[in-house]
């Protein structure tokens, strides 16, 4: 395997620069729009739920939004696929926390995130046998390095490339090269794809391209999986880096535009919900309560207690009043009551 940087690649061809220009414009618009939202955690939470679902689907871990929300709220609910998706979302948040705290991405960070995703401490591969397989066709696409020392040397090279200051190469192009190299190294027994897709957005946050982890290529890759694998192979076998870079840059452009549309729809839904809430229940309305209903999607009495700093009885009154006027739906699960923001659920399910 080649080491980074790939000095034999001309990263400034006219086609690459044209794609880079469009991607840069779109992601800058996304960053600006996201920064205008008072409570960005609502946005991050909604987007990471969709990302966790889409990224897991690439690995044939398929579940529904409803099951994901139930795992988050119902203590006795069991669904292994949904649990894997929720654990993936936890890994995204953990990676974001590390970036904000430490300001770099190390091999150890990636090992920690992969461990959260796969629920093991296997770490870097030590024994041979790992292959990259197309999950749709079971075709062996690529056999990555098998020797542990080679894998660790390649990861050290990747880590250096990720964290070095380099004004010569645009961060969006670097992200595409980092993604290719990480998936080529394939350092873990399992969870490489999902870890690599988290690495993408962490790199963008690290380089201030985004302020928060809100852009993910999983949906784009899912829709173009065959092309993704073909271009991955062509880069490796024929050094066709240009088409790979353009594909990833196009993904950044398209995903930025889709995320912008999602943000606008969440904003519109929150404003509509707020107006109806204030009209129907003016005595209990507060911004904190509104934010809480859009943060978890499914909520419980104790969540409102904590977030709005009210008694259990008051939180119960709030939520049941919202059910009475049609702003929430309630589902009894044993002795628990789960309150659902069905409008937000429907909105997220469309993206």
Secondary structure by P-SEA (a helix, b strand, c coil): cccccccccccccaaaaaaaaaaaaaaaaaaaaaaacccaaaaaaaaaaaaaaaaaaaacccccaaaaaaaacccccccaaaaaaaaaaaaaaaaaaaaaccccccaaaaaaaaaaaaccccccccccbbbbbccccccccccccccaaaaaaaaaaaaaaaccccccccaaaaaaaaaaaaaaacccccaaaaaaaaaaaaaaaaacccccccccaaaaaaaaaaaaaaaaaaaaaccaaaaaaaaaaaaaaaaaaaaaaaaaaaaaaaaaaaaaaaaaccccccaaaaaaaaacccccaaaaaaaacccaaaaaaaaaaaaaaccbbbbbcccbbbbbaaaaaaaaaac
